[in-house]
Amino acid sequence: MTLTAKKRSWLWVRDATDTVRQFGVAEGETVRFDQLPIFIVVHDPTVFEVVIGNKTVNLVRNETERNVARHTRTDLLNFSQR
């Protein structure tokens, strides 16, 4: 899984080793995960180009009061299979 920022943003991840990591991401920066995260929170999902396997997927805002996308590994798998 890769996430490439179109502009400055941040993301929070609980990765496959159950480690929590936070990233400030600069415009044009790419963050890669060899295994899908267990849980991911992305600020302004429209900022990121997300690729899982060889498929581009769209993360969606799903927080009513904040412009964030919160997704589980199952969500990410489902997005990549559509």
PyMOL Python script that loads the backbone (N, CA, C, O; Angstrom):
from pymol import cmd

cmd.read_pdbstr("""\
ATOM      1  N   MET A   1       0.847  -1.167   0.000  1.00  0.00           N
ATOM      2  CA  MET A   1       0.000   0.000   0.000  1.00  0.00           C
ATOM      3  C   MET A   1       0.890   1.226   0.000  1.00  0.00           C
ATOM      4  O   MET A   1       1.836   1.317   0.782  1.00  0.00           O
ATOM      5  N   THR A   2       0.582   2.173  -0.884  1.00  0.00           N
ATOM      6  CA  THR A   2       1.289   3.452  -0.885  1.00  0.00           C
ATOM      7  C   THR A   2       0.286   4.592  -0.798  1.00  0.00           C
ATOM      8  O   THR A   2      -0.820   4.514  -1.331  1.00  0.00           O
ATOM      9  N   LEU A   3       0.693   5.637  -0.122  1.00  0.00           N
ATOM     10  CA  LEU A   3      -0.093   6.857  -0.035  1.00  0.00           C
ATOM     11  C   LEU A   3       0.815   8.002  -0.443  1.00  0.00           C
ATOM     12  O   LEU A   3       1.856   8.219   0.177  1.00  0.00           O
ATOM     13  N   THR A   4       0.433   8.736  -1.478  1.00  0.00           N
ATOM     14  CA  THR A   4       1.217   9.867  -1.953  1.00  0.00           C
ATOM     15  C   THR A   4       0.409  11.134  -1.730  1.00  0.00           C
ATOM     16  O   THR A   4      -0.734  11.241  -2.175  1.00  0.00           O
ATOM     17  N   ALA A   5       1.009  12.088  -1.043  1.00  0.00           N
ATOM     18  CA  ALA A   5       0.305  13.325  -0.694  1.00  0.00           C
ATOM     19  C   ALA A   5       0.374  14.338  -1.837  1.00  0.00           C
ATOM     20  O   ALA A   5       1.446  14.609  -2.377  1.00  0.00           O
ATOM     21  N   LYS A   6      -0.780  14.888  -2.192  1.00  0.00           N
ATOM     22  CA  LYS A   6      -0.838  15.953  -3.190  1.00  0.00           C
ATOM     23  C   LYS A   6      -0.529  17.307  -2.565  1.00  0.00           C
ATOM     24  O   LYS A   6      -0.156  18.252  -3.260  1.00  0.00           O
ATOM     25  N   LYS A   7      -0.689  17.392  -1.233  1.00  0.00           N
ATOM     26  CA  LYS A   7      -0.293  18.564  -0.462  1.00  0.00           C
ATOM     27  C   LYS A   7      -0.026  18.105   0.966  1.00  0.00           C
ATOM     28  O   LYS A   7      -0.293  16.953   1.310  1.00  0.00           O
ATOM     29  N   ARG A   8       0.488  18.981   1.780  1.00  0.00           N
ATOM     30  CA  ARG A   8       0.864  18.639   3.159  1.00  0.00           C
ATOM     31  C   ARG A   8      -0.330  18.108   3.942  1.00  0.00           C
ATOM     32  O   ARG A   8      -1.434  18.646   3.857  1.00  0.00           O
ATOM     33  N   SER A   9      -0.092  17.042   4.707  1.00  0.00           N
ATOM     34  CA  SER A   9      -1.158  16.432   5.482  1.00  0.00           C
ATOM     35  C   SER A   9      -0.552  15.561   6.582  1.00  0.00           C
ATOM     36  O   SER A   9       0.632  15.682   6.897  1.00  0.00           O
ATOM     37  N   TRP A  10      -1.369  14.686   7.161  1.00  0.00           N
ATOM     38  CA  TRP A  10      -0.878  13.766   8.176  1.00  0.00           C
ATOM     39  C   TRP A  10      -1.676  12.475   8.113  1.00  0.00           C
ATOM     40  O   TRP A  10      -2.774  12.427   7.559  1.00  0.00           O
ATOM     41  N   LEU A  11      -1.091  11.417   8.701  1.00  0.00           N
ATOM     42  CA  LEU A  11      -1.817  10.169   8.859  1.00  0.00           C
ATOM     43  C   LEU A  11      -1.354   9.462  10.121  1.00  0.00           C
ATOM     44  O   LEU A  11      -0.242   9.678  10.602  1.00  0.00           O
ATOM     45  N   TRP A  12      -2.215   8.627  10.638  1.00  0.00           N
ATOM     46  CA  TRP A  12      -1.993   7.857  11.856  1.00  0.00           C
ATOM     47  C   TRP A  12      -2.270   6.413  11.502  1.00  0.00           C
ATOM     48  O   TRP A  12      -3.286   6.116  10.874  1.00  0.00           O
ATOM     49  N   VAL A  13      -1.384   5.505  11.895  1.00  0.00           N
ATOM     50  CA  VAL A  13      -1.502   4.113  11.464  1.00  0.00           C
ATOM     51  C   VAL A  13      -1.200   3.164  12.615  1.00  0.00           C
ATOM     52  O   VAL A  13      -0.245   3.361  13.366  1.00  0.00           O
ATOM     53  N   ARG A  14      -2.020   2.141  12.739  1.00  0.00           N
ATOM     54  CA  ARG A  14      -1.672   0.982  13.569  1.00  0.00           C
ATOM     55  C   ARG A  14      -1.270  -0.069  12.542  1.00  0.00           C
ATOM     56  O   ARG A  14      -2.113  -0.591  11.811  1.00  0.00           O
ATOM     57  N   ASP A  15       0.039  -0.379  12.492  1.00  0.00           N
ATOM     58  CA  ASP A  15       0.524  -1.235  11.409  1.00  0.00           C
ATOM     59  C   ASP A  15       0.371  -2.717  11.735  1.00  0.00           C
ATOM     60  O   ASP A  15      -0.152  -3.078  12.789  1.00  0.00           O
ATOM     61  N   ALA A  16       0.828  -3.565  10.833  1.00  0.00           N
ATOM     62  CA  ALA A  16       0.654  -5.012  10.959  1.00  0.00           C
ATOM     63  C   ALA A  16       1.358  -5.590  12.178  1.00  0.00           C
ATOM     64  O   ALA A  16       1.006  -6.679  12.633  1.00  0.00           O
ATOM     65  N   THR A  17       2.351  -4.876  12.718  1.00  0.00           N
ATOM     66  CA  THR A  17       3.037  -5.337  13.931  1.00  0.00           C
ATOM     67  C   THR A  17       2.369  -4.796  15.190  1.00  0.00           C
ATOM     68  O   THR A  17       2.873  -4.985  16.297  1.00  0.00           O
ATOM     69  N   ASP A  18       1.222  -4.115  15.016  1.00  0.00           N
ATOM     70  CA  ASP A  18       0.439  -3.510  16.098  1.00  0.00           C
ATOM     71  C   ASP A  18       1.143  -2.284  16.701  1.00  0.00           C
ATOM     72  O   ASP A  18       0.846  -1.881  17.826  1.00  0.00           O
ATOM     73  N   THR A  19       2.068  -1.701  15.947  1.00  0.00           N
ATOM     74  CA  THR A  19       2.761  -0.488  16.352  1.00  0.00           C
ATOM     75  C   THR A  19       1.983   0.714  15.829  1.00  0.00           C
ATOM     76  O   THR A  19       1.551   0.726  14.676  1.00  0.00           O
ATOM     77  N   VAL A  20       1.805   1.721  16.675  1.00  0.00           N
ATOM     78  CA  VAL A  20       1.135   2.952  16.258  1.00  0.00           C
ATOM     79  C   VAL A  20       2.191   3.929  15.759  1.00  0.00           C
ATOM     80  O   VAL A  20       3.177   4.201  16.445  1.00  0.00           O
ATOM     81  N   ARG A  21       1.972   4.454  14.555  1.00  0.00           N
ATOM     82  CA  ARG A  21       2.905   5.425  13.979  1.00  0.00           C
ATOM     83  C   ARG A  21       2.112   6.618  13.467  1.00  0.00           C
ATOM     84  O   ARG A  21       1.014   6.469  12.931  1.00  0.00           O
ATOM     85  N   GLN A  22       2.687   7.805  13.641  1.00  0.00           N
ATOM     86  CA  GLN A  22       2.083   9.034  13.148  1.00  0.00           C
ATOM     87  C   GLN A  22       3.050   9.673  12.160  1.00  0.00           C
ATOM     88  O   GLN A  22       4.263   9.670  12.367  1.00  0.00           O
ATOM     89  N   PHE A  23       2.495  10.218  11.090  1.00  0.00           N
ATOM     90  CA  PHE A  23       3.321  10.816  10.052  1.00  0.00           C
ATOM     91  C   PHE A  23       2.814  12.206   9.718  1.00  0.00           C
ATOM     92  O   PHE A  23       1.612  12.405   9.543  1.00  0.00           O
ATOM     93  N   GLY A  24       3.713  13.162   9.629  1.00  0.00           N
ATOM     94  CA  GLY A  24       3.438  14.394   8.937  1.00  0.00           C
ATOM     95  C   GLY A  24       3.949  14.146   7.520  1.00  0.00           C
ATOM     96  O   GLY A  24       5.087  13.712   7.344  1.00  0.00           O
ATOM     97  N   VAL A  25       3.141  14.408   6.532  1.00  0.00           N
ATOM     98  CA  VAL A  25       3.503  14.066   5.157  1.00  0.00           C
ATOM     99  C   VAL A  25       3.581  15.346   4.326  1.00  0.00           C
ATOM    100  O   VAL A  25       2.631  16.127   4.277  1.00  0.00           O
ATOM    101  N   ALA A  26       4.721  15.549   3.679  1.00  0.00           N
ATOM    102  CA  ALA A  26       4.929  16.732   2.842  1.00  0.00           C
ATOM    103  C   ALA A  26       4.307  16.515   1.462  1.00  0.00           C
ATOM    104  O   ALA A  26       4.081  15.379   1.045  1.00  0.00           O
ATOM    105  N   GLU A  27       4.038  17.603   0.769  1.00  0.00           N
ATOM    106  CA  GLU A  27       3.529  17.529  -0.596  1.00  0.00           C
ATOM    107  C   GLU A  27       4.479  16.693  -1.451  1.00  0.00           C
ATOM    108  O   GLU A  27       5.687  16.929  -1.461  1.00  0.00           O
ATOM    109  N   GLY A  28       3.927  15.718  -2.166  1.00  0.00           N
ATOM    110  CA  GLY A  28       4.714  14.865  -3.041  1.00  0.00           C
ATOM    111  C   GLY A  28       5.363  13.675  -2.351  1.00  0.00           C
ATOM    112  O   GLY A  28       5.928  12.809  -3.020  1.00  0.00           O
ATOM    113  N   GLU A  29       5.294  13.616  -1.030  1.00  0.00           N
ATOM    114  CA  GLU A  29       5.909  12.512  -0.288  1.00  0.00           C
ATOM    115  C   GLU A  29       5.042  11.257  -0.381  1.00  0.00           C
ATOM    116  O   GLU A  29       3.813  11.340  -0.389  1.00  0.00           O
ATOM    117  N   THR A  30       5.692  10.096  -0.451  1.00  0.00           N
ATOM    118  CA  THR A  30       4.999   8.813  -0.491  1.00  0.00           C
ATOM    119  C   THR A  30       5.355   8.003   0.742  1.00  0.00           C
ATOM    120  O   THR A  30       6.521   7.901   1.123  1.00  0.00           O
ATOM    121  N   VAL A  31       4.325   7.425   1.362  1.00  0.00           N
ATOM    122  CA  VAL A  31       4.496   6.531   2.508  1.00  0.00           C
ATOM    123  C   VAL A  31       4.095   5.140   2.031  1.00  0.00           C
ATOM    124  O   VAL A  31       3.039   4.971   1.421  1.00  0.00           O
ATOM    125  N   ARG A  32       4.942   4.136   2.311  1.00  0.00           N
ATOM    126  CA  ARG A  32       4.690   2.774   1.859  1.00  0.00           C
ATOM    127  C   ARG A  32       4.545   1.817   3.043  1.00  0.00           C
ATOM    128  O   ARG A  32       5.217   1.948   4.066  1.00  0.00           O
ATOM    129  N   PHE A  33       3.647   0.857   2.864  1.00  0.00           N
ATOM    130  CA  PHE A  33       3.461  -0.219   3.831  1.00  0.00           C
ATOM    131  C   PHE A  33       3.538  -1.540   3.082  1.00  0.00           C
ATOM    132  O   PHE A  33       2.826  -1.744   2.100  1.00  0.00           O
ATOM    133  N   ASP A  34       4.410  -2.443   3.549  1.00  0.00           N
ATOM    134  CA  ASP A  34       4.516  -3.756   2.918  1.00  0.00           C
ATOM    135  C   ASP A  34       3.281  -4.604   3.180  1.00  0.00           C
ATOM    136  O   ASP A  34       2.885  -5.416   2.343  1.00  0.00           O
ATOM    137  N   GLN A  35       2.678  -4.412   4.344  1.00  0.00           N
ATOM    138  CA  GLN A  35       1.441  -5.101   4.700  1.00  0.00           C
ATOM    139  C   GLN A  35       0.385  -4.053   4.999  1.00  0.00           C
ATOM    140  O   GLN A  35       0.698  -2.964   5.481  1.00  0.00           O
ATOM    141  N   LEU A  36      -0.870  -4.386   4.711  1.00  0.00           N
ATOM    142  CA  LEU A  36      -1.939  -3.430   4.996  1.00  0.00           C
ATOM    143  C   LEU A  36      -1.994  -3.132   6.487  1.00  0.00           C
ATOM    144  O   LEU A  36      -1.877  -4.040   7.309  1.00  0.00           O
ATOM    145  N   PRO A  37      -2.171  -1.864   6.837  1.00  0.00           N
ATOM    146  CA  PRO A  37      -2.308  -1.508   8.253  1.00  0.00           C
ATOM    147  C   PRO A  37      -3.560  -2.141   8.856  1.00  0.00           C
ATOM    148  O   PRO A  37      -4.513  -2.468   8.148  1.00  0.00           O
ATOM    149  N   ILE A  38      -3.536  -2.306  10.174  1.00  0.00           N
ATOM    150  CA  ILE A  38      -4.714  -2.786  10.886  1.00  0.00           C
ATOM    151  C   ILE A  38      -5.774  -1.686  10.906  1.00  0.00           C
ATOM    152  O   ILE A  38      -6.969  -1.955  10.780  1.00  0.00           O
ATOM    153  N   PHE A  39      -5.317  -0.441  11.066  1.00  0.00           N
ATOM    154  CA  PHE A  39      -6.226   0.708  11.140  1.00  0.00           C
ATOM    155  C   PHE A  39      -5.467   1.935  10.657  1.00  0.00           C
ATOM    156  O   PHE A  39      -4.279   2.089  10.940  1.00  0.00           O
ATOM    157  N   ILE A  40      -6.148   2.800   9.934  1.00  0.00           N
ATOM    158  CA  ILE A  40      -5.510   4.011   9.426  1.00  0.00           C
ATOM    159  C   ILE A  40      -6.463   5.188   9.567  1.00  0.00           C
ATOM    160  O   ILE A  40      -7.666   5.061   9.341  1.00  0.00           O
ATOM    161  N   VAL A  41      -5.912   6.328   9.941  1.00  0.00           N
ATOM    162  CA  VAL A  41      -6.660   7.587   9.973  1.00  0.00           C
ATOM    163  C   VAL A  41      -5.892   8.564   9.085  1.00  0.00           C
ATOM    164  O   VAL A  41      -4.695   8.780   9.270  1.00  0.00           O
ATOM    165  N   VAL A  42      -6.592   9.142   8.132  1.00  0.00           N
ATOM    166  CA  VAL A  42      -5.971  10.042   7.166  1.00  0.00           C
ATOM    167  C   VAL A  42      -6.681  11.388   7.234  1.00  0.00           C
ATOM    168  O   VAL A  42      -7.907  11.453   7.149  1.00  0.00           O
ATOM    169  N   HIS A  43      -5.904  12.472   7.387  1.00  0.00           N
ATOM    170  CA  HIS A  43      -6.487  13.803   7.340  1.00  0.00           C
ATOM    171  C   HIS A  43      -6.776  14.159   5.903  1.00  0.00           C
ATOM    172  O   HIS A  43      -5.915  13.994   5.040  1.00  0.00           O
ATOM    173  N   ASP A  44      -7.958  14.639   5.631  1.00  0.00           N
ATOM    174  CA  ASP A  44      -8.414  15.038   4.296  1.00  0.00           C
ATOM    175  C   ASP A  44      -8.058  13.986   3.247  1.00  0.00           C
ATOM    176  O   ASP A  44      -7.060  14.123   2.540  1.00  0.00           O
ATOM    177  N   PRO A  45      -8.874  12.939   3.147  1.00  0.00           N
ATOM    178  CA  PRO A  45      -8.568  11.838   2.240  1.00  0.00           C
ATOM    179  C   PRO A  45      -8.445  12.245   0.773  1.00  0.00           C
ATOM    180  O   PRO A  45      -7.867  11.500  -0.018  1.00  0.00           O
ATOM    181  N   THR A  46      -8.973  13.404   0.393  1.00  0.00           N
ATOM    182  CA  THR A  46      -8.848  13.842  -1.005  1.00  0.00           C
ATOM    183  C   THR A  46      -7.421  14.259  -1.338  1.00  0.00           C
ATOM    184  O   THR A  46      -7.078  14.411  -2.511  1.00  0.00           O
ATOM    185  N   VAL A  47      -6.583  14.446  -0.315  1.00  0.00           N
ATOM    186  CA  VAL A  47      -5.199  14.870  -0.502  1.00  0.00           C
ATOM    187  C   VAL A  47      -4.313  13.708  -0.975  1.00  0.00           C
ATOM    188  O   VAL A  47      -3.268  13.942  -1.581  1.00  0.00           O
ATOM    189  N   PHE A  48      -4.713  12.474  -0.709  1.00  0.00           N
ATOM    190  CA  PHE A  48      -3.857  11.318  -0.956  1.00  0.00           C
ATOM    191  C   PHE A  48      -4.261  10.518  -2.183  1.00  0.00           C
ATOM    192  O   PHE A  48      -5.444  10.278  -2.427  1.00  0.00           O
ATOM    193  N   GLU A  49      -3.256  10.109  -2.950  1.00  0.00           N
ATOM    194  CA  GLU A  49      -3.439   9.073  -3.964  1.00  0.00           C
ATOM    195  C   GLU A  49      -3.033   7.776  -3.289  1.00  0.00           C
ATOM    196  O   GLU A  49      -1.904   7.638  -2.817  1.00  0.00           O
ATOM    197  N   VAL A  50      -3.953   6.829  -3.245  1.00  0.00           N
ATOM    198  CA  VAL A  50      -3.726   5.585  -2.513  1.00  0.00           C
ATOM    199  C   VAL A  50      -3.720   4.427  -3.500  1.00  0.00           C
ATOM    200  O   VAL A  50      -4.624   4.296  -4.326  1.00  0.00           O
ATOM    201  N   VAL A  51      -2.694   3.589  -3.406  1.00  0.00           N
ATOM    202  CA  VAL A  51      -2.601   2.409  -4.255  1.00  0.00           C
ATOM    203  C   VAL A  51      -2.435   1.187  -3.354  1.00  0.00           C
ATOM    204  O   VAL A  51      -1.548   1.139  -2.502  1.00  0.00           O
ATOM    205  N   ILE A  52      -3.305   0.205  -3.562  1.00  0.00           N
ATOM    206  CA  ILE A  52      -3.219  -1.066  -2.843  1.00  0.00           C
ATOM    207  C   ILE A  52      -3.007  -2.140  -3.897  1.00  0.00           C
ATOM    208  O   ILE A  52      -3.830  -2.315  -4.796  1.00  0.00           O
ATOM    209  N   GLY A  53      -1.903  -2.852  -3.779  1.00  0.00           N
ATOM    210  CA  GLY A  53      -1.526  -3.788  -4.844  1.00  0.00           C
ATOM    211  C   GLY A  53      -1.185  -2.964  -6.069  1.00  0.00           C
ATOM    212  O   GLY A  53      -0.247  -2.166  -6.048  1.00  0.00           O
ATOM    213  N   ASN A  54      -1.934  -3.153  -7.121  1.00  0.00           N
ATOM    214  CA  ASN A  54      -1.728  -2.344  -8.329  1.00  0.00           C
ATOM    215  C   ASN A  54      -2.966  -1.519  -8.665  1.00  0.00           C
ATOM    216  O   ASN A  54      -3.114  -1.045  -9.792  1.00  0.00           O
ATOM    217  N   LYS A  55      -3.849  -1.349  -7.694  1.00  0.00           N
ATOM    218  CA  LYS A  55      -5.109  -0.649  -7.926  1.00  0.00           C
ATOM    219  C   LYS A  55      -5.175   0.657  -7.128  1.00  0.00           C
ATOM    220  O   LYS A  55      -4.901   0.676  -5.928  1.00  0.00           O
ATOM    221  N   THR A  56      -5.538   1.738  -7.804  1.00  0.00           N
ATOM    222  CA  THR A  56      -5.760   3.017  -7.133  1.00  0.00           C
ATOM    223  C   THR A  56      -7.130   2.969  -6.466  1.00  0.00           C
ATOM    224  O   THR A  56      -8.120   2.601  -7.098  1.00  0.00           O
ATOM    225  N   VAL A  57      -7.188   3.337  -5.201  1.00  0.00           N
ATOM    226  CA  VAL A  57      -8.442   3.335  -4.451  1.00  0.00           C
ATOM    227  C   VAL A  57      -8.675   4.718  -3.855  1.00  0.00           C
ATOM    228  O   VAL A  57      -7.737   5.492  -3.666  1.00  0.00           O
ATOM    229  N   ASN A  58      -9.925   5.015  -3.564  1.00  0.00           N
ATOM    230  CA  ASN A  58     -10.287   6.289  -2.950  1.00  0.00           C
ATOM    231  C   ASN A  58     -10.695   6.058  -1.504  1.00  0.00           C
ATOM    232  O   ASN A  58     -11.657   5.342  -1.226  1.00  0.00           O
ATOM    233  N   LEU A  59      -9.956   6.670  -0.588  1.00  0.00           N
ATOM    234  CA  LEU A  59     -10.396   6.673   0.794  1.00  0.00           C
ATOM    235  C   LEU A  59     -11.484   7.725   0.911  1.00  0.00           C
ATOM    236  O   LEU A  59     -11.444   8.743   0.220  1.00  0.00           O
ATOM    237  N   VAL A  60     -12.455   7.487   1.782  1.00  0.00           N
ATOM    238  CA  VAL A  60     -13.575   8.411   1.892  1.00  0.00           C
ATOM    239  C   VAL A  60     -13.676   8.978   3.297  1.00  0.00           C
ATOM    240  O   VAL A  60     -13.423   8.297   4.291  1.00  0.00           O
ATOM    241  N   ARG A  61     -14.051  10.237   3.344  1.00  0.00           N
ATOM    242  CA  ARG A  61     -14.296  10.902   4.628  1.00  0.00           C
ATOM    243  C   ARG A  61     -15.463  10.197   5.296  1.00  0.00           C
ATOM    244  O   ARG A  61     -16.516  10.010   4.686  1.00  0.00           O
ATOM    245  N   ASN A  62     -15.277   9.809   6.538  1.00  0.00           N
ATOM    246  CA  ASN A  62     -16.360   9.129   7.257  1.00  0.00           C
ATOM    247  C   ASN A  62     -16.478   9.603   8.700  1.00  0.00           C
ATOM    248  O   ASN A  62     -16.964   8.878   9.567  1.00  0.00           O
ATOM    249  N   GLU A  63     -16.034  10.809   8.939  1.00  0.00           N
ATOM    250  CA  GLU A  63     -16.140  11.451  10.251  1.00  0.00           C
ATOM    251  C   GLU A  63     -16.991  12.696  10.049  1.00  0.00           C
ATOM    252  O   GLU A  63     -16.624  13.576   9.270  1.00  0.00           O
ATOM    253  N   THR A  64     -18.119  12.782  10.739  1.00  0.00           N
ATOM    254  CA  THR A  64     -19.049  13.884  10.493  1.00  0.00           C
ATOM    255  C   THR A  64     -18.528  15.240  10.942  1.00  0.00           C
ATOM    256  O   THR A  64     -18.851  16.256  10.326  1.00  0.00           O
ATOM    257  N   GLU A  65     -17.730  15.277  12.000  1.00  0.00           N
ATOM    258  CA  GLU A  65     -17.275  16.557  12.538  1.00  0.00           C
ATOM    259  C   GLU A  65     -15.865  16.945  12.115  1.00  0.00           C
ATOM    260  O   GLU A  65     -15.440  18.076  12.348  1.00  0.00           O
ATOM    261  N   ARG A  66     -15.134  16.020  11.494  1.00  0.00           N
ATOM    262  CA  ARG A  66     -13.748  16.297  11.097  1.00  0.00           C
ATOM    263  C   ARG A  66     -13.522  15.771   9.685  1.00  0.00           C
ATOM    264  O   ARG A  66     -14.184  14.827   9.254  1.00  0.00           O
ATOM    265  N   ASN A  67     -12.597  16.377   8.975  1.00  0.00           N
ATOM    266  CA  ASN A  67     -12.293  15.966   7.613  1.00  0.00           C
ATOM    267  C   ASN A  67     -11.229  14.868   7.639  1.00  0.00           C
ATOM    268  O   ASN A  67     -10.085  15.087   7.241  1.00  0.00           O
ATOM    269  N   VAL A  68     -11.624  13.679   8.117  1.00  0.00           N
ATOM    270  CA  VAL A  68     -10.716  12.548   8.190  1.00  0.00           C
ATOM    271  C   VAL A  68     -11.396  11.295   7.643  1.00  0.00           C
ATOM    272  O   VAL A  68     -12.622  11.198   7.592  1.00  0.00           O
ATOM    273  N   ALA A  69     -10.563  10.345   7.240  1.00  0.00           N
ATOM    274  CA  ALA A  69     -11.022   9.014   6.861  1.00  0.00           C
ATOM    275  C   ALA A  69     -10.449   8.033   7.870  1.00  0.00           C
ATOM    276  O   ALA A  69      -9.242   8.028   8.116  1.00  0.00           O
ATOM    277  N   ARG A  70     -11.289   7.217   8.446  1.00  0.00           N
ATOM    278  CA  ARG A  70     -10.861   6.177   9.402  1.00  0.00           C
ATOM    279  C   ARG A  70     -11.238   4.839   8.783  1.00  0.00           C
ATOM    280  O   ARG A  70     -12.415   4.577   8.532  1.00  0.00           O
ATOM    281  N   HIS A  71     -10.234   3.985   8.533  1.00  0.00           N
ATOM    282  CA  HIS A  71     -10.516   2.715   7.872  1.00  0.00           C
ATOM    283  C   HIS A  71      -9.736   1.568   8.491  1.00  0.00           C
ATOM    284  O   HIS A  71      -8.581   1.720   8.888  1.00  0.00           O
ATOM    285  N   THR A  72     -10.393   0.414   8.565  1.00  0.00           N
ATOM    286  CA  THR A  72      -9.769  -0.816   9.041  1.00  0.00           C
ATOM    287  C   THR A  72      -9.121  -1.547   7.868  1.00  0.00           C
ATOM    288  O   THR A  72      -9.331  -1.194   6.707  1.00  0.00           O
ATOM    289  N   ARG A  73      -8.341  -2.557   8.186  1.00  0.00           N
ATOM    290  CA  ARG A  73      -7.737  -3.398   7.150  1.00  0.00           C
ATOM    291  C   ARG A  73      -8.826  -4.009   6.259  1.00  0.00           C
ATOM    292  O   ARG A  73      -8.650  -4.103   5.044  1.00  0.00           O
ATOM    293  N   THR A  74      -9.928  -4.417   6.846  1.00  0.00           N
ATOM    294  CA  THR A  74     -11.029  -4.987   6.069  1.00  0.00           C
ATOM    295  C   THR A  74     -11.571  -3.969   5.072  1.00  0.00           C
ATOM    296  O   THR A  74     -11.832  -4.315   3.919  1.00  0.00           O
ATOM    297  N   ASP A  75     -11.743  -2.718   5.498  1.00  0.00           N
ATOM    298  CA  ASP A  75     -12.170  -1.659   4.575  1.00  0.00           C
ATOM    299  C   ASP A  75     -11.202  -1.552   3.405  1.00  0.00           C
ATOM    300  O   ASP A  75     -11.620  -1.495   2.248  1.00  0.00           O
ATOM    301  N   LEU A  76      -9.907  -1.525   3.707  1.00  0.00           N
ATOM    302  CA  LEU A  76      -8.889  -1.368   2.664  1.00  0.00           C
ATOM    303  C   LEU A  76      -8.925  -2.535   1.691  1.00  0.00           C
ATOM    304  O   LEU A  76      -8.796  -2.339   0.483  1.00  0.00           O
ATOM    305  N   LEU A  77      -9.098  -3.745   2.202  1.00  0.00           N
ATOM    306  CA  LEU A  77      -9.217  -4.907   1.320  1.00  0.00           C
ATOM    307  C   LEU A  77     -10.439  -4.797   0.430  1.00  0.00           C
ATOM    308  O   LEU A  77     -10.373  -5.095  -0.763  1.00  0.00           O
ATOM    309  N   ASN A  78     -11.552  -4.370   1.004  1.00  0.00           N
ATOM    310  CA  ASN A  78     -12.780  -4.216   0.223  1.00  0.00           C
ATOM    311  C   ASN A  78     -12.623  -3.148  -0.856  1.00  0.00           C
ATOM    312  O   ASN A  78     -13.082  -3.336  -1.983  1.00  0.00           O
ATOM    313  N   PHE A  79     -11.977  -2.024  -0.523  1.00  0.00           N
ATOM    314  CA  PHE A  79     -11.747  -0.974  -1.525  1.00  0.00           C
ATOM    315  C   PHE A  79     -10.925  -1.508  -2.695  1.00  0.00           C
ATOM    316  O   PHE A  79     -11.194  -1.185  -3.852  1.00  0.00           O
ATOM    317  N   SER A  80      -9.932  -2.318  -2.387  1.00  0.00           N
ATOM    318  CA  SER A  80      -9.030  -2.804  -3.434  1.00  0.00           C
ATOM    319  C   SER A  80      -9.652  -3.895  -4.297  1.00  0.00           C
ATOM    320  O   SER A  80      -9.122  -4.225  -5.358  1.00  0.00           O
ATOM    321  N   GLN A  81     -10.769  -4.455  -3.849  1.00  0.00           N
ATOM    322  CA  GLN A  81     -11.428  -5.508  -4.618  1.00  0.00           C
ATOM    323  C   GLN A  81     -12.607  -5.007  -5.435  1.00  0.00           C
ATOM    324  O   GLN A  81     -13.238  -5.782  -6.155  1.00  0.00           O
ATOM    325  N   ARG A  82     -12.906  -3.732  -5.332  1.00  0.00           N
ATOM    326  CA  ARG A  82     -14.035  -3.164  -6.098  1.00  0.00           C
ATOM    327  C   ARG A  82     -13.641  -2.880  -7.510  1.00  0.00           C
ATOM    328  O   ARG A  82     -14.459  -2.402  -8.296  1.00  0.00           O
TER     329      ARG A  82
END
""", "prot")
cmd.dss("prot")
cmd.show_as("cartoon", "prot")
cmd.util.cbc("prot")
cmd.orient("prot")
